[in-house]
Amino acid sequence: MNLLPFPQYSFQSVSLRQGWSDNCDKPDKIITEAKHYTTYMAVIGKIIKKAIELGEKFNNEDTPIKKQREVLEGLLEKAKNTAFGKYYGFELQLESEDPIKLYKEKVPYHDYDQIYERWWCKIRDRHKDITWPGLNTYFAVSSGTTSASKYIPVTDEMLDSIRKTGIQQITTLSKYDLPEDFFEKEIMMLGSSTGLQEKDGFLEGEISGISASQIPFWFETFYKPGQEISSISDWDERVLRIAQEAKDWDIGSISGIPSWIELMMKKVISYNKVNNIHDIWPNLRVYTPGGVAFEPHRKSFEKNLAHPLVYIDTYLASEGFLAFQSRPGTDAMQLVLDNGIFFEFVPFTPENMTEQGGVHPDAKSLTIDEVEKGVDYILVISTVAGAWRYMIGDTVAFTDVKRAEIKITGRTKFFLNVVGSQLSVHQMDKGIAALQEKFNLAVPEFTVAAVKEDGEYLHRWYLGKGDREDGEVDEKEVGEFLDQYLQDNNKNYKVARNKALKKVELKLIDADHFYAYNEQQKKKGGQVKFPRVMKEEAFGEWEDFLKN
């Protein structure tokens, strides 16, 4: 969340604050200025809130499929003279009565390896007009939870799309019960380092770092921890600086991955010797988790607060800003259908997948007007960054088709389905949330794998436990509860447990082990997410780490 649509107000507040420093030797004038500033900012809060309410009323009311057709036609028109566009005949597709149908017939699905090896590698060699006009300045480097790091082009149009979606999200804030002065508070955006690395003529970093590095000067008075601290690459050093400066900030909202935000809050609390984060930031009201399910983190997260926050989820990936929570009363997110991203949905079934975990070339994709509620779909996108029919790696399910609201149900490589159990990360998250409630146990991190021992399969879970106020808990009892919960809520899992899946093992370990493993893998902070499901080889490395 940010105040991007209101630059004129932010810029004026910067000027006022600068005026105070120019008059630091005139106490009477400072008091007068302070009174004017307080009155001024109260007015600004009212103006911003009214502007948000007005913006919400004028949202585009076109049908979802009409928005999506216009997006695809815009993408094809813009890229028709690129190497990719010429190869696949974008110009002819634009002349068709049904460009969506022809586009899907002519352009194949791509996973990362396919599009990089055939197309994006040429961009890395500084060839222009490959999958998008011109030559991009940035490459987003993924954290690589399922493979080696990925390098995804980030164009000016994609950065503009991210900013516009941020504005769309802001217009929905009028639906929440937030006071006017909330819109005057500072915003903590704790992502990756904004100290981007130059390589082969490109600037590289995680998408959150790239986005934060583009913050305009007039927004800097609101943005924390500020450009200087945000550019520090070492996570621990950056968090220490935040803790040292925290008492001088008036934070109203925070965004970032839950596990890293929680560690930051703990550091701020301990460094400043207070009881909770609201002792430092009493006006903190909103948290935007972004990219991961918050529910498994809630119990541990809220131990750092004096009271719960308003939680507003977002779906910002390296490939673009795909969705955001647009209303209270739900934790689902609304797809952004009119801003540079064309969506396709492939039913997540065995026949639609290759052995390598990609989309089968013959799999039929659906458009936004063809989807059904409650079905797991592989998400495929085409974007203003030159990604074409690109399998982003996530699976989603619609909770409200009319509103185009979705939940991320897992990763295509994170489904646990070795013996037909068909467990999604979404189902695991719900099981962990129920477990936390049952045993009054905070579990901010977990991972699981299907392991073969003595010719039989078992599921082995590692739960990273946080603080528990009423003593220890029995691992066997926790494991039996989770196993039964999953059987009660997933018929395929129940069948597997009665046949090929012989047992379930669960181990409770300190949550710090998960963070230490990430640090060993040089994946600490930023957008790094610990994989919920591990392949057997990676799981073996994880267990070797725990033994040591």
N, C-alpha and C positions, 0 to 999 in steps of 0.2 A: 504494500500500500504506500502511496505517496501523494503529494499535492501537485502533480505535474500540470493539471489544467489551470493552475492559478499563479502563473509566474509573476504577474504584476504585483500581487500582494506580497509574495515572498521577497521580491526584490526591494520593496519599500521597507520591509521590516529589517533587512540587512542595512539599509541606509540609516535607519534610526539608531540601530545599535552602534554603528560606526560613529554617529554623532555623540554618543555618550563618551566614547573613548577620547574624542577630541576635546571634551569639556571636563576631564577627570579632575582638574584643579578647581572646579566651580561646583561645590556641593549643592547649593541652592538650585542651580540650573539642572543638575543631574536629577534632583527630586522632581522638579517640574517636568523634565523630559520623561521620567519614569511614569508619572501620572498620565501624561499624554499617551505614552506607549501602551500602558495597561488599557486605557480607554480604546485606543486604536486597535489593539489586538482583539478586544472583545467584539468590536464591530466587524473585524475581519472574520472571526469565527462564525458570526451570523451570516455574513455574505457568502462564505464558502459553503455553509450548510444549505442555504437557499439555492445556490448555484447547483449543488449536487442534486437536490430535489428536482430542480428544473430539468437537469440533464437526464434524469431517470425518466421523466415524462415523455421525452422526445426520442427515446430509444427506437431503433429501426424495428418496425412491426411486420416486415416481409416474412413469408413462410420460410421455414428452415431450408427446404430444398431450393427455393429461389435464391436465397443468400449463397448457398453452396455452388449453384450453377454459375452465378456471377463471379464468385471467387475463382473457380476453375477457368472460366473464360479469360479472366484477367491474367491468370498465371500463364496460360497458353499464349496469349497475345504478347506478353512481356518477353517470353523466352523463345518465341518462334524462330528467331534468327541465331540462337545459340547452337552449338554443335549438337547438343542433346535434342533440341527442338527440331532441327533439320533432319536428324537421323530418324526420329519417330513421327515426323509429319504433322507437327502442331498446326501448321497453317491449314492443312486439309481438315483437321479435326474441328477447327474454328468454323469452317464452312458447312459442317454437318448440321442437320436438323437436331441431332442428339449428340452434342460433343462429349457428354459424360460417357455414354455408351461406347463411342468410338475410341475415346481416350483409354478406357479400361481394356478394350480389345487390342490396341496397338502397343501400349506401354506395359512391360512386365513388372512384376513385383521386384523390389530390391531390399535386401538386408544391407547392413553397413558394409560388409566385406565386398559385396557385389558392386555397389555403387562407388565405393572408394577405389577399388582396383581398376574399374573400367573408366571412371569419369573424374572423381574428385582428386585422384593422384595427379592428374594433369593440371589441376588448379594449383596444387602444391609446387608444381614445376613452373608456376607463374604464367600459364597460358590463360588468355582471356576468353570470355564468352563460351565457357564449357557447358555448365548446367544453368547458369544465370548470367545476364549481361554484365560485362565488365569483369573486374577482379576484386574480390572482397578483401577487406583489411584484416579481418579477424578469423581465427579458428577457435571454436569451442572444444576444449579437451574434456572428454568425459572422465569420470572417476574410475571407469573400468571395473565394475563389480563382477561382471560376467566374462570379461575378456581383457585383452590388453587395451590400453587407452585408445580412444577413438578421436579422430580429428574431423570436426563437422564445420563446414563453412558457415559463417555468420555475415550476412550482407547488411548494408545500410537499411534496406527495406525490412529485413527481419527485426533489426533494432527498433525501427519505427513502428512495426507491428506490435512489439512487446510494449512500447510506450503507450500506444493507443489502447491496448487491452488493459493496461494498468488504469487508464482513464475510465474505461468501461466499468471496471471493478469499483472504482471510487464512486461512480454514480449510483451504485447500489447501497452505499453506506447510509443513505437516508432511511432505509428500511430498518436500521438498527437503532436501538435506544441509546444514542451517544449524545453527550452534552455538546453545546456549541464550542466550548473552549477546547474540546478534544482536537479540533482541527487547527489549533495553534501549537500543539505539542510537537516535540521532536520524535524522529522515527529512527529506530535502530534496525539497520539492515545488515545482518551478520551472515555474509556468504563467504565466497572464496576471496583470496587476495586480489586487490585491484592492481597489484604490481605485475602487470602482464609481461610475459617473456617474448622477446623478439627472436624469431627463427625463420630463416629463409625469406625474410622480407615481410612476414606476417606477425601479428601480435596474437599470442596464445594465452588461454586461461579458461577457467570454468565459466559457464554462461552467467552466473551470478556476479562474478568478478568483472566480466566484460560489461554487463549492464550497469553495475555500480560505477565503473570507470567513466561512463558517459553521462553521469549526473551533471546537469547544467549548473553554472556558478550561482544562480539565484536560489537554487534548492539547497545549497550547502549549509545554510543556517539551520535547516530542519534535519539534515542527514547526519546520523551518528553511526559509527564512531568517527566519521570524518575521513577525508582522503588520506591523511598522513597515517593514521592507525590502520586503515583498511588495506594499505599497500604493504603492510608487514607480512611477509610470507610465512614466518614461523607462527603456528597457531597459538602455542603457549605464550609467546611474547606478546602477540596481539591481544589475547584475553587479559593478560596482566595489565597492559596499558589501559584497556577498557575499565578494569576494576579500579585503577588509580584515578581515572577521570570521571567515573560514574556519578559521584556525588554532585558534580557541577552540571549535570544534564537533567532535563525534564522530559523523560521518555513517555510517550503516549501509546506507541505501538512497536511491536517487534516482529521481524520476519526471519525465518531460517529453519534449518533442519532441527527437529525437536531434541535429539540427543546432544547436539552441539550447543544449542541455546540453553539447555539445562545445565551443561557443564559451565557455560559462561556465567549463568546466574549464580551458581554455587560459588564460583570464584569471586564474584562481586560481593556476595553476602559474607563470605569468610574474610576477605581482605578488609572490608569496612566494618566487620564485627557487628553485624545487625542480624535480626531474626529471619527476615525474608526480603524478597526483592522490592516489595512495596514500601519498606522502610527507606529505601533509596529513591525509588521512582513511584511515589504515591499516585500519580496520574496514569500509570500503565493500565490500559483497558483492553487492548486488542492484540491478539497474536495470530500471525499467519504462518502455519507450519510449512506448507509448500512441498509437494512431491512425495510425501509418505503419509501413511495412515497415522493420525494423531492418537487414536483411542488407546493403543497399547502403551503409549507414553504418558497418558493423562495422569494416572495415579502418582507416578514418580515426579512428573513435572509440577503438579499443583502443590507438592510439599514445599516448594520454594516460594509460594505466593501467600498473601494474606487473604485473598479471595479469588475465585475463578475469573478468567478473562472471557471476552468475546472471541471465539475462535472462527476464523474465516480462512478456509482452505484455498490453495491455488495449485495449479498444475503447470509449472514452468519447467520445461525440459531443455536440453541442449539444442533441440530442434525448433523450439518456439514456445510461446505462451499459449497453451491449448485450452485451458478451462479455469474457471474460478467459481467459488461459492457465491451465488448471487442473491441469496435471501436467508433470513433466519429460519429456524424450524427444520433445517435439514443439514446434513453434513455432505450431501452430494454437490457436485460441481457442474456448472453449465458450460457446455462446449462453446467456444467462440467461433461462430459460423460465418462471420462476415469480415474477417480481418487477416487475409493472406494465407490461410491454411484450408486445404480441401481434405475432408475426412472420408475414409472408407472403412468398412467394418466387415471382417471375415469371421464367420462363426468358428469358435475355438473347439474344433473337433479333430480327432486323430487323422481322418482322411484329408483334412485341409492343411496338415503339417508335413514337412519333410523330416527325414531322420536327423538332419542337422539342426532342426528347430526353426526352420524358416517356413514361409507360406508356400504351399504347393502351387506350382505355376497354373494349374487348372482350377484352383479354388475360386469360387464366385464371391465377389465382394458386394456388400450392400451399401447404399447411400443412406443419408439421414432419414429419408422418408420410408425406408424399408425395414428398419430395425425393430426389435421387440424388447419389451421389458424383461429384465432378469436373465438374459442370455449373455454368456461370456463371449466377447468379440476380440479378435486380434486387431489392434489399431494400426491403420495404414494411412500415411499422410503425404500430401504434396504441398510444397511451401515456397514462399518468396526467398528462401535461401538456396533454392535449386535442389531440393530433395523431391524425388518423383516416385510415387507409389512406394514409399519408404516404410518398412516395418520398424516402427520405433522400439518395439520390444515389450510393450505393455499390453495387458488385456484389460478391457473395461466392460462394465455392464450398465445398462440404462436403468435408473430408478424411476424416471419420469420421462417418457418419450416425447410428450407434448412440449415440455420445457427443455428438452435436449440435455437432461441432467444425468450425469454418470458417476460411477465410483470406479477407481482403479482397483481391479480385482487381483492383479499380480503381474508377473513377468512371464513371457512365453517360456523362458528357461528356468523360471522359479516355481513352476507347478510341480507338485510331488505326485508323480503318476507312474512310478516304476512298476507297480503291481496293480494298476487300475484304480488306485485310491482317489485320483482326481481331486486333490486338495489344492485349493487356490490360496494365495497369500491373504486374500480378504477373509476367507473362512478361518485361517489360522489366527489372524488378528482378532476376530470375534471370540475365538476360543481363549486366547490369551487375556482378553478383556474380562471374560467371564471368570477365568481363573483368578485374576487379580482381585475381583470383587469377592469371590468365595473365600479366599485365604488371606484377605487384607495384605496382599503382597504386591509391591511395585516391581514390574518387569519391563524396564525400558528397552531391552534388547533381547532378541532370541534368534536362533538359527536351527535348522533341522536338515537331516539327510536320510535317504534310504540306503541302508548298509546291508551288505550280504555277508552273513556269517554261517559257516557250516552248511552251505547250500540253501539257506533260508534268508528271507528279507525281514528286516526290522526297521522301524523309524527311531532314530536317536535324536533327541532334542537337547539343546543347551539353552537354558534360560538365564539371562543376566539379571540377577535380583538387585533391587535397591534396598532401601531401609525398610524394616518391618518392626513395628512398634511393640508387638506382643510376642517376641521370641522367635525361635526357629520354626520351620515348617518341614513336614515329612515329604521327601522327594517322591517316594512311592505313591503316597496319597495324591500328590499334585499330578503325577503322571497318569494315574487311574482316572482322575477327574477330567483331564484334558482329552484322554482317549475316548471316554464315554461321551463327552460333549460333542466331539467330532463325529462319532458314530450316530448320535441323535440328530445331527444337523446335515449329514452328508451320506446319502444312501450308498453311493459308490464306495466310500471309505468303509462303511459298515460291512459291505460284501467282502471287500479286500481283507478286513480284519478276521473274517470267518473262514478265509481261504489262504491266500498266498502271503499275507502280511502277518507273521506269527506273533510278534510282540512289539511293544513300545517301551523304549527306555527314555528316562528324563533325568537330566542332571542340572542342579542349581549351582551357578557359579556367580562370582562377583561381576557386576556389570562392567567394572573397570577393565576386565580382561578383553572385552570386545573393543574398547577404545585403544588398549595397548596393542592389540593385533593390527588394528588399522594403522597405528603409528608405525609399527614394524614394516607394514606394507607401503609406508609413505603415503597414506591416504587419510590424513587426520584433518578434521574440520571441513569447512566449506559445504559442498553438496554431497559429501561422501555418505553413503548409506550401506550399512552392513547387510550382506545378502541374507535374506530370510531362508532361502533354500540353497543348499550347496550340492554340487556334484561330488561323487565319491572321492576323486583325487584331491580336490580343494579341501574337502572335509577332513581328509587325512592330514593335510598340512596344518589345518586349524587344530586338530587334536594333538599333533606333535608339539605345536606351540603351547598348548595348555599343559602338557606333560612337563615341559621345561620351565 
